[in-house]
Each structure stands twice: as C-alpha cells, then as structure tokens.
Amino acid sequence: MRTAHAAHGGSAKRALAPTRRTVQPSNIPASRRYARGDELCVARQTSLAKLGNRPWRPGGDLAWLLLASMLAVARHSSVRVEGSDLHWSELGQGRPLVLLHGLCDSHRTWSCVAPLLARARRVLMPDLAGHGLSGRPDASYALEWHARVIGAWLRALCLDDLDLVGHSYGGGVAQWMLLEHRSYIRRLALVAAGGLGREVGLALRLASIPHLVERLGQPFMAHGTRIALKAAGGAYTPEDIAELARINATPGTARAFARSVRDVIDWRGQRRHFLDRIHKIGELPPIALFWGERDTVIPLAHAIEATSVIKGATLTRFMGCGHFPHRQDPERFVRALEAFLDVPRAYRARVRAEQEGGRTANMIRRFPCPAVRANLREGDGGGACDAV
C-alpha cells in the first residue's frame, strides 16, 4: 500500500494529522466483546491471518462464514474531520478496501462479508457523518459534503491506491468521490447504488418532503428503522434491527437523514445523476456493479442501463435478492467482489457510444449534459486494458 508518508516523508503529515482515538462500542465490555454474527465480535485473541489459511468452499460454507464473523478482531477508531467525529471499524491487513453504507445504516451492514474480505485486505468501514457511531453536526449533508468528509478521512489515514465499494446512498458518495478524489481510487464497486437513474422507493420520495422528517421525524426514527429493515427480505436479524434502531434514535439522525435525502431525491425520484457529470472525470477506473434482481428500492434496470452506457462496466445479478445482496447472499457476493478486485488486469471504464440506429439518440435525450451528449456522438474508441 502506498501512503502519503511514503510519498512525502511523513513528518509534516503527522504534525497536521487530526487526533485519532480508539472507540469501543458502549454496549460491549472492552475486555471481552462477543455477539453472534457481528464483525465486532472478539473471542480470545484469534488471528485473522490464521482464518485466512482456510480455503474458500464455493459450494457454500455457512459455518465458516459464522466462524469468521465470530472470531474476526475488529479495530474501532474515530477522527475529527470537517467538523465531525467520524467513526470507522477495520479488519485485516493489505491493500485498503473501503466500504460505504447507505442511508440510516452503519458499518454493521458489512458484518456478513467483512471478515472474509479481510483475509487478504485491510477492510475499512466508516460510518458516514450523521450515521452509526459518527457525529451528527449541523451540516448540509449534501452528496459533495459527504464525499469531502470521506476524502478528509482518507487523507487523515494517509490512504491511497484503494478499492472503493458503495452500497445504495454510499454508492452515490462513491461516485462523487470519483469527481473530487479520483487519484485515490484503484477500482470502484457499486452495490444497488443510487445516482444511476430516476426511480427510487416511495418511502424515500416521501422523506424528501421539505422539513417533514427533519422537524418532526426524530421521535419516530427507531420505529421507522424497525419497519424498513423488517421489510428488507430477511437481510437483517432481529438483533441487527434492534441495534440499528437504537443507534438511529440518537438525536440529530433525522436531520442528517432528511438533508441527505432531500439533496438527491424529490417527489418524482432521484434528481442527481452520475452520468450527467461523468465527463468531468479524466480517466475512469474499472467499475463493477452488483445488484439484487428483486430490488424494490433502486431497480435493477438502472444497473443494466449503466452498463449499456459505460463501456467496460460489469454487472453481477443476484437472484432472489433485494436491496442488500451483500447480506442476503454474502458468500456469492464475496466471491464476485474478490473476482473483480483480484483480476490482474482490468479494463478502465469509459462512456460508450452506441452505433445501433436510434439508440444513440435515445441516450442523448436521456442525458441532457452537453458533454455527455458529445461523448455519445464521438464514439468509444475501444478502451485500453491497463494493470490497475
């Protein structure tokens, strides 16, 4: 892993780095943490490296998945960036892999997959500002603000040449990271991500009504969390739901949620689209999409359309899964994500030009940005295969 210390000497960087402190979850004794099925679990001081020596069993090994979750040693820290205390959990060593969660969620959403991904990587799972164990400042919570906070966090940890995964709203943050922090990102994975089309679930469109959730919603955040997660097709256990409901009852959560939603969604659906700004990125990284075929929050059609527009982007579809494929089919998700991250040579993505009759015209009408229209007319030029 290349770091800013390696590139620039490190002494000045250390002097400027924000204070970092270790955080222990308040509801788990610091001396011995144990909670079945959660990546926070600690049972003795078992080394994750020892777990990594056990081979993956493609046929499905739920017992191994649970064992890895139970024995993985998670490290918890927080740092103050952009006026907010940002908490994260991390596992493993190696090339950094950053996982971004969605709205009203937390780092815990990755508990089924993080221990397995950490067998050969340093897996970092931040709580977005306004979520999880992070602070809840009085901020705009706009997409670019979230990206700026995550960018400051990456600088504080001296991280670069990293792989980035974003789920749902976290996928939108990840896309914005390409606009402002492209040099940090080696490969990008989008999991049921926002920002690729207009359609979105009715609940989120209602939540975008100005001032409704921000002013009146806080007393109902815990109850709303329980309702939403129970409807998520078994993606969350009752224990997970109870814990996230408790976290979302924290004052300031409704404000963060409402402002985040209102920035990207209105009563008609999503209103901020990655493809409107893709022309601003000089060189795209390899991109992969992962989507549940039964997603009722953000439809699979968005992923299909994205792969038709972005040359080189790949799509993995999860049968029987909804909005949380990383929780509903964790074994296959890990295999598919690792296949994308580990391939020695991957095609950098780029905007594709379709040559099929009226197809280009239809795409031009869908994307009003002049630069995107120009790219679609010019032709795709083939694309280069780089070792990235």
PyMOL commands that set and color helices and strands:
alter all, ss='L'
color gray80, all
select helices_A, chain A and resi 4-8+11-16+48-52+62-71+107-110+114-117+143-156+169-184+202-207+212-216+218-230+238-248+253-264+274-276+278-280+300-309+325-328+330-342+359-366+370-378
alter helices_A, ss='H'
color red, helices_A
select strands_A, chain A and resi 20-22+75-81+84-91+95-100+121-126+162-167+185-191+265-266+269-270+287-292+310-311+314-318+346-347+350-351+385-386
alter strands_A, ss='S'
color yellow, strands_A
deselect
rebuild
show_as cartoon
